[in-house]
Amino acid sequence: MAAEEAVEAGLSAERLQEAEEEAAENGASSAGGGEAAALNGEVGCTKVENNNLSVKAGSEVETKEERTEHESIRESDSNILDVSSDYPREKHLSIQRQLADLEKLADLNEAEKKPCPLCPEEKFKACYGHKLHRHLQNLHWKISVEFEGYRMCICHLPCRVAKPNFVADQAFSKMGAHYHCIICSATITRRTDMIGHINRHVNKGETESRFITAPAPKSSCEVLKEADADVQVLPNYFTPQKTDSYFNPKMKLNRQLIFCALAVLAEERKPIECLDAFGATGIMGLQWAKHLRSSVRVTINDCNENSVTMIQENCHLNKMKVKVSAKEEDNYEALGDGEENTDTIEVTKMDANVIMHLRSFDFIHLDPFGTSVNYLDSAFRNVRNLGIVSLTSTDISSLYAKAQHVTLRHYGCNIVRTEYYKELAARTVIAAVARSAARCNKGIEVLLAVALEHFVLVVVRVLRGPSPADDSAKKIRYLIHCQWCEERIFQKEGNMVEENPYQQLPCDCHGSMPGRTAVVLGPLWSGALFNTGFLRRMLFEAVQYGLDDVQPLLKTVVCEAECTTSKNFSTHSPSDENKQEECGVYIKTPDMLAESDVVPGKRKNNEVMRNATKRQKTDNSAEHPAFYYNIHRHSLKGMNMPKLNKFLNYLSEAGYRVSRTHFDPMGVRTNAPLAQFKTVLMKHSTPTYAGGQTEGPLQLTEDVQVGDQLQAAADSKAKDDELLEEKKSGDTAAIFAEDCPTHCAAN
């Protein structure tokens, strides 16, 4: 009777067994009672039933209390399952090393259409292999959480029951998406909460998984080779948000440019101490040490412990010795002796600002993820005289005027989207570099500025002293940009406020157009962007080390620096040309090694500094023109433009300096005003259709007439001056009789 009542009451199996035992004990006691029990059978049955009912009520209260306690514990412990189970145990299906492992789980089903191993059938039906691969990659693998080579993918299986929703007195429970923790087997719904959960385990020192995990296979790390340097990277090396060992193959051109700049500096003085402040995989420092060897002492730094471990493994992979010191002071003293092995690479784990404050370097490269303005003050604090600082900025959205408020916040510069936005980005970065160097009483000489699709690279040479710092600060100016015709010009030097700033623009848009037609951009760097002598030496080093990818870019930049269309390059050593200065910078050539010995990091004497200043003033006139024009931007509708190379020849024949630019494949760098640029372009354009034959010459004659009127007005003004002078001499009547028709024709 008690067992049947317990079943009807819906008790658990354990409560049912207890009820049966109690019923058996009560039955035995009643059988031993004899006739008295038989006579009082009805009374005994009622007592047993009453006792069972009391047990049932007490058990229901206990089960409710236990359920509430379990629910509170489960919510407080982030849904930890099987806490009391024995370890180790098998890992969940959603925890895998590679995407191929998930696909292998789906391949266990031999049917043609395969179901998803992490989704129930009602959520994702069975499909073909290509669709399943796309589903696993985009839904499960893409938003996974990584920990020690494992990926905790999102799971939709009924592992975790979501809280019920009460609708019309009916409870509906659905399975929620969740993650399985690899350490404690907790189930967590949000990815951000899962990342924080893993970080709490790491902070507590709980990094060992309680699952039965096989050792990581050797194939999980991929080995890439670039410029005779092998680097070991993780499978997700191309995503910086998901890995510590970030390696971007698209930055190969950037790495080759920096290597050529370092090779040129290594020819000036040996040995030099160079720093890669953000090592990641250490590919850049490995290339420096492997090719330049005894000429450089390489230090690779990174603040991430996993990256430092990866750098050490890559050094051993390239048969390089690694030097790691716990204390920065001991490390500094060991390097000062100069008796270490030339194939030794020093690997440090510090913040980039800290290591640049503690030690001095001849060459510093900054390549953070995003902007590099946070590290400029530290870089110029201890960099040696005539050293080189190179920085790569990858915050393209702000530099290319897509996020103008970010540009104002990081660089203190106001810019807009223009046709020359890439050069505008380079001048923005150089202006920030010049201000940081001036705060440390140092000036800069820009050696190279490159702005491509993925990055902006700036290489500058450091000139110590307040005079070079003042000269560099004076080259930071504001730019006046016309929004109608996109003509631009730097503001004049001086602090006096002009009554009409529009008069500085060569165009007349303000007089012919209503409203305000121009904007003020900046502050920007107004000096040169290239150093011709340094670029030629970089090209020579690129040829010597067989860097074929960077040679076409360097040739284009050399032509751009000289503002010429000629492409005659010599591959012999630049020391044969006996060039000892480059845009105001004193360079020690091999021919002068016996005459003078300049100690790295020391000041030059006053005579050399005065000579460098004189050369800097004389070379300013030979600087390349600022900015460029896009030939397609200023083309005419219905007219065929000439070929770009032919158009360069037309401008050169007109008496202007002209060259192509690496910033824009259809850009033309020239010192010609925009009006003359359009005049030459229209003069050599041909109509595309018959109807355009009447429109083309009309537009051409109008512009030519405008130019002729300006020229005639200038001639008439000159003749008026002559008339006034001749009028004083008494020849007024003859002159008016001779020149009156000319004035009428000019008018």
matplotlib code that plots the C-alpha trace (Angstrom):
import matplotlib.pyplot as plt

x = [0.0, 2.7, 4.7, 1.7, 1.0, 4.6, 4.4, 1.2, 2.8, 5.6, 8.5, 12.0, 13.4, 15.3, 12.2, 10.3, 12.8, 12.7, 8.9, 9.0, 11.5, 9.3, 6.3, 8.1, 9.2, 5.6, 4.3, 6.8, 5.9, 2.2, 2.7, 4.6, 1.9, -0.4, -4.1, -4.0, -2.6, -5.1, -8.0, -6.7, -5.8, -7.8, -6.3, -2.8, -3.4, -4.6, -1.5, 0.7, -1.0, -0.8, 3.0, 3.5, 1.7, 3.8, 7.0, 5.7, 5.0, 8.4, 10.2, 8.5, 9.6, 13.2, 13.3, 12.0, 14.7, 17.4, 16.3, 16.5, 19.9, 21.2, 19.8, 21.4, 24.8, 24.6, 23.9, 26.6, 29.2, 28.6, 26.7, 29.4, 28.3, 29.4, 31.5, 31.7, 32.6, 36.0, 38.7, 40.0, 37.1, 36.6, 36.4, 33.3, 32.7, 32.8, 36.4, 38.7, 42.1, 41.3, 38.3, 39.1, 38.5, 34.9, 34.4, 35.7, 33.0, 30.4, 32.1, 31.2, 27.8, 28.0, 24.9, 25.1, 23.7, 25.5, 24.2, 26.0, 27.7, 27.1, 23.5, 20.2, 18.3, 15.4, 18.0, 20.1, 19.1, 21.4, 23.1, 25.9, 29.6, 30.3, 27.3, 28.2, 31.8, 30.5, 28.1, 30.9, 33.3, 31.0, 28.8, 30.9, 34.5, 34.5, 33.2, 35.1, 37.3, 41.0, 43.0, 46.4, 45.8, 42.3, 39.1, 36.0, 33.3, 29.7, 27.4, 23.7, 23.2, 20.8, 23.7, 22.2, 18.6, 17.7, 15.3, 11.7, 9.4, 5.9, 3.3, -0.4, 0.3, 2.5, 6.2, 8.3, 12.0, 14.4, 18.1, 20.4, 23.7, 26.6, 30.4, 32.0, 34.9, 38.0, 39.2, 36.1, 33.4, 31.2, 28.6, 28.5, 26.2, 28.2, 31.6, 32.7, 31.7, 33.6, 36.8, 36.5, 35.9, 39.1, 41.0, 39.9, 41.2, 44.5, 44.7, 44.2, 46.8, 44.3, 45.5, 45.6, 42.6, 40.6, 39.8, 41.7, 43.6, 46.1, 49.4, 49.4, 50.5, 53.5, 51.5, 49.4, 52.1, 52.9, 56.4, 56.6, 59.7, 60.5, 63.9, 65.8, 64.2, 61.9, 59.2, 56.8, 53.2, 49.9, 47.1, 45.3, 48.4, 46.6, 44.0, 45.5, 42.5, 42.7, 46.4, 49.5, 51.9, 50.4, 52.1, 50.8, 52.1, 50.9, 53.5, 56.4, 57.1, 57.2, 59.7, 62.0, 61.9, 62.9, 65.7, 67.1, 67.1, 68.9, 71.4, 72.3, 72.8, 75.0, 77.3, 77.8, 78.9, 79.4, 78.2, 74.8, 72.2, 68.7, 65.4, 62.3, 59.9, 56.9, 58.4, 55.2, 56.9, 60.3, 60.5, 61.9, 64.7, 65.6, 66.1, 68.3, 70.5, 70.7, 71.8, 73.7, 75.3, 78.2, 77.1, 74.1, 73.1, 69.5, 67.0, 63.5, 61.0, 57.4, 55.2, 53.3, 54.7, 53.4, 54.9, 58.3, 58.2, 57.4, 60.3, 62.7, 61.5, 61.9, 65.4, 66.3, 64.6, 67.0, 70.0, 70.4, 71.4, 69.0, 69.9, 67.3, 67.9, 65.4, 66.8, 67.1, 70.1, 72.2, 71.2, 72.3, 75.7, 76.3, 75.6, 78.0, 81.0, 80.8, 82.2, 79.1, 78.6, 77.5, 74.8, 73.1, 69.7, 68.5, 64.8, 63.1, 59.7, 58.9, 56.7, 58.0, 58.0, 60.0, 62.8, 63.2, 63.5, 66.1, 68.4, 69.9, 69.6, 70.9, 67.9, 64.3, 61.4, 57.8, 55.1, 52.2, 48.7, 47.2, 48.7, 52.2, 51.9, 51.9, 55.5, 57.1, 58.2, 60.0, 61.6, 63.2, 64.2, 67.3, 67.9, 71.5, 72.6, 72.3, 70.2, 67.1, 63.6, 61.1, 57.4, 54.6, 51.1, 48.2, 45.3, 44.3, 40.7, 41.8, 44.8, 42.8, 40.1, 37.5, 37.3, 38.3, 37.5, 40.0, 42.6, 42.0, 42.2, 45.4, 47.4, 45.8, 45.2, 42.2, 41.9, 39.3, 39.1, 40.9, 42.5, 45.9, 44.7, 47.6, 50.3, 48.1, 48.3, 52.1, 52.5, 50.2, 52.3, 55.6, 54.1, 53.4, 57.0, 58.5, 56.6, 57.7, 61.3, 61.3, 60.1, 63.3, 65.5, 66.0, 65.3, 64.4, 65.3, 62.7, 64.4, 61.4, 57.6, 55.5, 51.7, 50.2, 47.0, 47.6, 50.1, 52.0, 55.7, 57.9, 61.7, 63.5, 67.0, 67.5, 69.6, 70.4, 70.4, 67.9, 68.8, 67.7, 64.6, 63.7, 64.2, 61.9, 59.2, 59.1, 58.2, 54.9, 52.3, 48.6, 47.3, 44.6, 42.5, 39.9, 36.9, 35.8, 38.9, 41.0, 43.9, 46.1, 48.9, 50.7, 50.2, 53.0, 55.3, 54.6, 52.1, 50.3, 46.7, 45.9, 42.8, 41.9, 43.5, 41.8, 44.4, 47.1, 45.3, 46.3, 42.6, 39.8, 37.0, 36.3, 35.4, 33.3, 31.6, 29.3, 30.1, 33.2, 35.1, 38.3, 39.1, 42.2, 43.8, 46.6, 49.0, 51.0, 54.6, 55.5, 59.1, 60.4, 59.2, 62.2, 66.0, 67.4, 70.9, 69.5, 67.0, 69.7, 71.7, 68.6, 68.1, 71.7, 71.2, 68.0, 69.9, 72.8, 70.6, 68.3, 65.1, 63.2, 59.8, 60.9, 63.1, 60.2, 58.9, 62.3, 62.9, 59.5, 60.3, 63.7, 62.2, 59.6, 62.2, 64.1, 60.9, 62.0, 60.8, 64.2, 64.8, 68.5, 69.7, 73.2, 73.8, 77.4, 78.2, 77.2, 80.6, 82.2, 80.2, 81.9, 78.6, 79.1, 75.9, 72.3, 69.9, 71.8, 72.9, 76.6, 77.3, 80.6, 81.7, 84.2, 86.8, 86.8, 87.1, 90.8, 90.4, 87.9, 86.2, 82.8, 81.8, 78.1, 75.9, 78.3, 77.8, 79.5, 81.9, 80.6, 82.3, 80.5, 77.2, 77.6, 78.5, 75.4, 73.2, 74.6, 74.0, 70.5, 69.6, 71.1, 69.3, 65.8, 65.5, 65.9, 63.0, 60.4, 57.0, 54.4, 51.4, 50.2, 47.2, 45.1, 44.8, 41.4, 40.1, 40.6, 39.7, 37.0, 33.7, 33.6, 37.3, 40.0, 43.0, 46.5, 48.5, 50.1, 53.7, 52.9, 51.2, 54.3, 56.4, 53.9, 54.2, 58.0, 58.1, 56.1, 58.9, 57.6, 59.1, 57.1, 57.2, 54.9, 54.1, 53.8, 50.9, 48.6, 49.2, 47.4, 48.9, 51.3, 53.7, 54.5, 55.2, 52.7, 49.6, 46.3, 45.2, 48.2, 47.8, 44.2, 45.3, 47.9, 45.5, 42.8, 45.1, 46.2, 42.8, 40.8, 37.0, 35.5, 32.5, 31.4, 29.2, 32.1, 34.1, 32.2, 32.3, 35.9, 37.5, 35.0, 36.1, 39.7, 39.3, 37.5, 40.4, 43.0, 41.1, 41.2, 45.0, 45.4, 43.4, 45.5, 48.7, 47.4, 46.4, 49.9, 51.4, 49.2, 50.1, 53.8, 53.2, 51.3, 54.4, 56.5, 54.1, 54.3, 58.1, 58.1, 55.5, 57.9, 60.5, 58.1, 57.3, 53.6, 51.9, 53.9, 53.6, 49.8, 49.5, 51.5, 50.1, 46.4, 45.4, 47.2, 45.2, 42.0, 42.9, 43.9, 40.6]
y = [0.0, 2.5, 1.6, 2.2, 5.5, 6.6, 5.8, 7.7, 10.6, 10.8, 10.1, 9.3, 5.8, 6.2, 7.4, 4.6, 2.1, 3.6, 3.4, -0.3, -1.0, 0.8, -1.1, -4.4, -3.6, -2.6, -5.9, -8.0, -6.3, -6.8, -10.5, -11.1, -9.4, -12.5, -12.3, -8.9, -7.5, -9.3, -8.1, -4.6, -4.9, -2.1, 0.2, -0.9, -0.3, 3.2, 3.9, 2.6, 4.7, 7.7, 7.1, 6.7, 9.8, 11.7, 10.3, 11.2, 14.8, 15.1, 13.6, 16.1, 19.0, 17.7, 17.2, 20.7, 22.1, 20.0, 21.2, 24.8, 24.3, 22.6, 25.4, 28.1, 26.2, 25.6, 29.3, 30.5, 28.2, 29.2, 26.1, 23.6, 20.1, 16.9, 18.5, 15.4, 13.1, 11.5, 12.9, 12.5, 12.1, 12.5, 16.0, 17.3, 17.1, 20.9, 21.1, 20.4, 21.5, 22.0, 22.4, 19.2, 17.3, 18.6, 17.4, 14.0, 13.7, 14.4, 11.8, 9.0, 9.0, 7.1, 8.7, 11.1, 13.9, 14.4, 16.1, 18.7, 17.1, 20.2, 21.0, 19.0, 17.9, 20.4, 23.3, 22.1, 19.4, 17.0, 18.4, 17.8, 18.2, 21.6, 23.1, 21.4, 22.7, 26.3, 25.8, 24.5, 27.2, 30.2, 29.3, 27.0, 27.6, 31.4, 32.4, 29.8, 30.5, 29.4, 28.0, 26.3, 25.1, 24.0, 25.6, 25.6, 25.9, 27.0, 24.0, 23.8, 20.2, 19.6, 19.7, 22.6, 23.4, 27.0, 28.6, 27.9, 30.5, 30.6, 31.3, 30.8, 28.7, 26.4, 25.9, 25.8, 25.0, 25.3, 24.3, 27.4, 27.8, 27.5, 26.8, 23.9, 24.9, 22.8, 23.1, 22.7, 21.5, 24.5, 25.5, 29.3, 31.0, 34.1, 34.2, 37.2, 35.4, 32.3, 34.4, 35.9, 32.5, 31.1, 34.2, 33.6, 30.0, 31.3, 33.9, 31.2, 29.0, 26.4, 25.8, 22.0, 20.5, 17.8, 16.1, 13.3, 15.2, 13.9, 15.8, 18.4, 17.1, 18.6, 19.5, 22.0, 24.7, 25.7, 26.7, 29.6, 30.8, 34.3, 35.7, 32.6, 32.8, 30.1, 31.0, 28.7, 30.1, 28.8, 27.9, 31.2, 33.4, 35.8, 36.9, 39.2, 39.1, 35.3, 34.6, 36.0, 35.0, 37.3, 37.0, 38.9, 37.7, 40.9, 42.9, 41.3, 44.5, 46.4, 44.1, 44.3, 48.1, 48.1, 45.6, 47.7, 50.8, 48.8, 47.5, 51.1, 52.1, 49.1, 50.2, 53.6, 52.2, 48.8, 47.2, 48.8, 47.9, 47.4, 46.8, 45.2, 46.5, 44.3, 40.9, 38.7, 35.7, 37.4, 37.2, 40.7, 40.3, 36.9, 38.3, 41.1, 38.7, 36.1, 38.4, 41.2, 38.9, 40.7, 44.2, 44.2, 43.2, 42.3, 42.6, 41.2, 42.4, 41.5, 41.9, 38.7, 35.5, 33.2, 35.4, 35.4, 31.6, 31.5, 33.8, 31.6, 28.5, 30.3, 31.3, 27.7, 26.7, 29.1, 27.8, 31.1, 31.3, 33.0, 35.3, 35.8, 37.8, 38.3, 41.7, 44.5, 46.0, 42.8, 42.5, 46.0, 45.5, 42.2, 43.9, 46.7, 44.4, 43.5, 40.0, 38.0, 35.7, 37.4, 34.8, 35.5, 37.2, 38.8, 38.1, 40.3, 40.4, 44.0, 46.8, 48.6, 52.0, 50.4, 48.9, 52.1, 54.1, 51.8, 51.3, 53.1, 51.9, 52.9, 51.5, 51.2, 49.8, 50.2, 48.1, 47.9, 46.8, 50.2, 53.6, 54.0, 57.5, 56.0, 54.9, 57.9, 59.7, 56.7, 55.9, 59.4, 59.5, 57.3, 56.8, 57.6, 60.5, 59.9, 56.8, 55.7, 55.3, 53.5, 53.1, 51.3, 52.5, 50.2, 52.4, 52.9, 54.0, 57.0, 58.0, 57.6, 60.0, 57.3, 58.0, 61.7, 62.0, 59.3, 61.2, 64.3, 62.2, 60.3, 62.7, 66.1, 66.7, 67.7, 66.0, 65.2, 62.7, 64.1, 62.8, 62.8, 61.2, 58.7, 61.5, 63.3, 60.3, 60.1, 63.8, 63.4, 60.7, 62.6, 65.7, 63.6, 62.1, 65.6, 66.9, 63.9, 64.4, 68.1, 67.5, 65.5, 68.3, 66.2, 67.0, 64.6, 64.1, 62.1, 59.3, 57.4, 57.7, 55.0, 54.7, 51.6, 49.7, 48.1, 50.4, 53.7, 53.4, 56.3, 56.1, 59.1, 59.9, 61.5, 64.7, 65.6, 69.2, 72.1, 73.7, 70.7, 70.4, 74.0, 73.5, 70.4, 72.2, 75.0, 72.6, 71.7, 73.9, 74.1, 73.3, 75.3, 72.9, 74.1, 71.8, 72.8, 72.2, 70.4, 72.9, 73.0, 75.1, 75.3, 78.5, 81.0, 81.1, 83.6, 84.3, 87.3, 86.8, 87.5, 89.4, 87.0, 83.6, 82.7, 84.9, 82.2, 79.7, 79.8, 79.2, 81.7, 79.5, 81.8, 84.7, 82.7, 80.3, 81.3, 80.6, 79.2, 77.1, 76.1, 74.3, 74.3, 70.9, 70.0, 70.6, 68.6, 68.0, 70.4, 69.2, 66.6, 63.0, 61.3, 61.3, 60.6, 59.4, 57.2, 55.6, 54.9, 53.1, 51.1, 50.1, 48.9, 46.8, 45.3, 44.2, 42.9, 40.7, 39.6, 41.3, 41.3, 42.3, 45.7, 46.8, 48.2, 50.2, 51.6, 52.6, 54.4, 56.2, 57.3, 58.9, 60.5, 61.9, 63.4, 64.4, 63.0, 60.4, 58.9, 55.3, 54.9, 53.3, 52.1, 49.0, 49.8, 50.8, 54.3, 54.8, 55.1, 58.3, 59.9, 61.2, 62.2, 64.1, 63.3, 66.3, 67.8, 64.6, 63.8, 60.3, 58.5, 56.6, 53.8, 56.2, 58.3, 55.5, 56.1, 59.9, 60.1, 57.7, 58.8, 57.0, 56.0, 57.9, 60.9, 64.4, 65.6, 68.5, 72.0, 72.3, 69.3, 70.4, 73.8, 72.2, 70.0, 73.0, 74.8, 71.8, 71.4, 75.0, 74.7, 71.4, 72.8, 74.3, 70.8, 69.2, 67.4, 69.2, 68.7, 66.5, 65.2, 65.3, 62.4, 62.4, 60.7, 63.2, 66.1, 64.5, 65.9, 64.1, 62.9, 63.2, 60.6, 61.4, 60.8, 57.9, 58.7, 58.5, 60.7, 63.2, 63.3, 64.2, 67.0, 68.5, 68.2, 69.9, 72.7, 73.4, 71.8, 69.1, 66.0, 62.3, 59.5, 58.6, 55.4, 56.9, 56.7, 54.6, 57.4, 60.3, 62.9, 64.8, 68.1, 71.7, 73.0, 74.8, 73.0, 75.5, 74.7, 71.0, 71.1, 73.2, 70.7, 67.8, 69.3, 70.3, 66.8, 65.1, 63.8, 63.5, 60.0, 60.6, 62.9, 65.0, 65.6, 67.2, 70.4, 70.3, 69.5, 72.4, 74.8, 73.9, 74.0, 77.4, 78.8, 77.7, 78.9, 82.2, 82.5, 81.9, 84.3, 87.0, 86.6, 86.8, 89.9, 91.6, 91.0, 92.4, 95.4, 96.2, 96.0, 98.3, 100.7, 101.0, 101.6, 104.2, 106.1, 106.0, 107.2, 109.8, 111.4, 111.6, 113.5, 110.9, 110.5, 111.3, 108.8, 106.0, 106.4, 106.3, 103.1, 101.1, 102.1, 99.2, 96.8, 97.9, 97.5, 94.0, 93.0, 94.4]
z = [0.0, 0.9, -2.2, -4.4, -2.7, -3.2, -6.9, -7.2, -5.4, -7.9, -5.6, -6.8, -7.0, -3.7, -1.8, -3.3, -2.0, 1.5, 1.4, 0.5, 3.3, 5.8, 4.6, 4.9, 8.5, 9.4, 7.9, 9.9, 13.1, 12.4, 11.7, 15.0, 16.9, 16.8, 17.2, 18.9, 15.8, 13.7, 15.9, 15.6, 11.9, 10.8, 13.4, 12.4, 8.8, 9.5, 11.5, 8.8, 6.2, 8.5, 9.0, 5.3, 4.5, 7.0, 5.5, 2.0, 3.0, 4.7, 1.7, -0.6, 1.5, 1.6, -2.2, -2.8, -0.5, -2.2, -5.6, -4.6, -3.0, -6.2, -8.4, -6.3, -6.3, -10.0, -10.7, -8.3, -9.7, -13.3, -14.1, -13.1, -14.0, -12.3, -9.6, -7.5, -10.4, -10.7, -12.8, -15.4, -17.9, -21.6, -23.1, -24.7, -28.5, -28.8, -27.5, -30.5, -31.8, -35.5, -37.7, -39.4, -36.1, -36.1, -39.6, -38.7, -36.1, -38.8, -41.1, -38.7, -40.2, -43.5, -45.0, -47.9, -45.9, -42.6, -39.5, -37.5, -34.4, -32.3, -33.2, -32.7, -35.7, -35.2, -35.3, -38.2, -40.6, -42.3, -45.4, -47.8, -47.0, -48.4, -46.6, -43.4, -43.6, -44.1, -41.1, -38.8, -39.8, -39.6, -36.7, -34.3, -35.1, -35.8, -32.4, -30.4, -27.3, -27.5, -24.6, -24.9, -28.5, -27.9, -29.2, -27.1, -29.8, -29.2, -28.5, -29.2, -27.9, -24.9, -22.5, -20.6, -20.1, -20.2, -17.7, -18.5, -20.0, -18.5, -21.1, -20.3, -17.2, -19.3, -18.9, -22.1, -21.8, -24.8, -25.2, -25.1, -26.9, -24.5, -24.1, -22.2, -20.1, -20.7, -17.1, -14.9, -17.3, -16.6, -19.2, -19.9, -22.4, -23.5, -25.1, -23.1, -19.9, -21.0, -21.7, -18.2, -16.7, -18.3, -17.1, -13.5, -13.8, -15.1, -12.3, -9.7, -11.3, -12.5, -16.0, -16.1, -17.8, -16.1, -19.3, -20.9, -23.5, -25.9, -26.3, -29.0, -32.3, -34.0, -37.0, -35.0, -35.5, -39.0, -40.2, -42.6, -44.4, -45.4, -46.5, -45.4, -41.9, -40.6, -38.1, -36.3, -36.0, -34.8, -37.2, -36.6, -37.0, -39.4, -36.8, -34.1, -31.9, -31.5, -31.2, -29.5, -32.4, -35.0, -38.4, -41.4, -44.8, -46.4, -44.5, -46.3, -48.2, -45.0, -43.4, -46.5, -46.5, -42.8, -43.4, -46.2, -43.9, -41.2, -43.7, -44.8, -41.1, -40.5, -43.3, -41.5, -38.1, -36.6, -34.5, -33.9, -31.3, -32.8, -31.1, -32.4, -29.7, -30.7, -31.7, -32.0, -33.8, -34.0, -37.8, -38.2, -35.7, -37.0, -40.5, -39.1, -37.2, -39.9, -42.8, -41.0, -38.3, -36.7, -37.8, -35.4, -31.9, -32.0, -29.2, -29.6, -27.0, -26.3, -23.3, -23.8, -22.3, -25.0, -27.7, -25.8, -25.7, -29.4, -30.2, -28.3, -30.2, -33.5, -32.5, -31.9, -35.1, -37.0, -35.0, -33.1, -29.5, -27.1, -24.2, -21.6, -18.4, -15.6, -14.5, -16.9, -15.2, -15.5, -19.1, -19.8, -18.3, -20.1, -23.4, -22.7, -22.6, -26.3, -25.8, -26.6, -29.5, -32.8, -33.4, -30.1, -30.0, -26.8, -26.0, -23.3, -21.8, -20.9, -21.9, -24.9, -23.1, -20.2, -22.3, -24.4, -21.2, -19.7, -22.6, -25.6, -29.2, -32.6, -34.5, -33.1, -34.9, -33.6, -35.1, -32.6, -33.4, -34.3, -33.7, -32.4, -30.9, -27.4, -27.8, -29.5, -26.4, -25.1, -28.5, -28.7, -25.1, -25.4, -29.1, -30.0, -32.2, -36.0, -35.1, -37.0, -35.7, -37.9, -37.1, -38.8, -38.3, -39.1, -37.9, -41.5, -40.7, -38.8, -41.0, -44.2, -42.9, -42.4, -38.6, -38.4, -34.7, -33.9, -35.9, -33.9, -30.6, -31.5, -33.6, -32.8, -36.5, -38.5, -41.9, -44.5, -47.3, -50.4, -53.5, -51.9, -48.6, -48.5, -48.5, -46.0, -43.7, -44.0, -43.2, -40.2, -38.7, -39.4, -37.7, -34.5, -34.7, -35.1, -32.0, -29.9, -31.0, -30.3, -26.7, -26.2, -27.8, -31.0, -34.6, -37.4, -41.0, -42.9, -44.9, -46.2, -46.0, -47.6, -47.4, -49.0, -48.5, -45.1, -43.4, -43.2, -42.8, -41.7, -41.3, -39.7, -38.7, -35.3, -35.0, -31.4, -30.3, -29.8, -33.2, -35.3, -33.0, -33.8, -37.5, -37.5, -35.4, -38.0, -40.7, -39.0, -40.7, -41.5, -45.0, -46.9, -49.0, -51.6, -51.6, -55.1, -57.2, -54.6, -54.9, -51.8, -50.3, -47.0, -45.0, -44.9, -41.9, -39.3, -36.5, -38.0, -38.8, -42.4, -43.4, -46.3, -46.2, -49.5, -51.2, -50.6, -52.8, -56.5, -57.5, -57.7, -56.4, -53.5, -55.8, -58.2, -55.8, -52.9, -49.3, -47.8, -50.2, -48.3, -45.1, -42.9, -42.3, -40.0, -38.4, -41.0, -41.9, -44.7, -45.4, -47.7, -47.4, -49.0, -48.9, -52.3, -51.2, -48.5, -50.9, -53.5, -50.8, -49.8, -53.4, -53.5, -50.4, -51.8, -54.9, -52.9, -50.6, -53.4, -52.2, -55.5, -54.2, -52.8, -55.8, -58.0, -55.1, -54.3, -57.9, -58.0, -54.7, -56.0, -59.1, -56.9, -54.5, -57.5, -59.2, -62.5, -65.0, -65.7, -64.5, -64.9, -61.7, -60.9, -58.8, -57.8, -54.3, -53.4, -51.7, -55.2, -55.8, -52.8, -51.3, -47.7, -47.0, -47.5, -47.1, -44.3, -42.5, -42.2, -43.4, -42.8, -46.0, -46.1, -47.6, -44.5, -41.9, -41.6, -41.3, -38.5, -36.1, -34.9, -31.7, -31.8, -29.4, -29.0, -30.2, -33.3, -33.1, -33.8, -37.2, -38.5, -37.1, -38.8, -42.1, -41.8, -41.2, -44.2, -46.4, -45.1, -46.0, -49.5, -50.2, -49.3, -52.8, -54.4, -52.4, -54.3, -54.8, -52.1, -53.0, -56.3, -58.7, -59.9, -63.6, -63.6, -61.0, -63.3, -66.6, -68.9, -69.6, -73.2, -73.7, -74.0, -71.8, -73.0, -71.6, -68.3, -69.5, -72.5, -70.2, -68.0, -71.1, -72.0, -68.6, -68.7, -72.1, -70.6, -68.1, -65.0, -62.7, -62.9, -61.7, -60.8, -57.2, -55.2, -53.2, -56.3, -59.5, -61.5, -59.5, -60.9, -58.6, -60.1, -59.2, -61.8, -60.5, -60.9, -63.6, -65.8, -65.0, -66.4, -69.4, -70.5, -69.9, -72.0, -74.7, -75.4, -74.8, -77.8, -78.0, -77.6, -80.0, -82.8, -80.6, -78.3, -81.1, -80.8, -77.0, -76.6, -78.6, -77.0, -73.6, -74.7, -76.2, -73.1, -70.9, -73.4, -73.6, -69.8, -69.9, -72.8, -71.0, -67.9, -70.0, -71.9, -68.6, -67.3, -70.5, -70.5, -66.9, -67.9, -70.9, -68.7, -66.5, -69.5, -70.7, -67.4, -67.6, -71.2, -70.5, -68.1, -70.9, -73.2, -75.8, -74.8, -78.2, -80.2, -77.7, -77.5, -81.2, -81.4, -78.5, -78.5, -80.8, -78.6, -75.5, -77.4, -78.5, -75.0, -73.6]

ax = plt.figure().add_subplot(projection="3d")
ax.plot(x, y, z, "-o")
ax.set_aspect("equal")
plt.show()
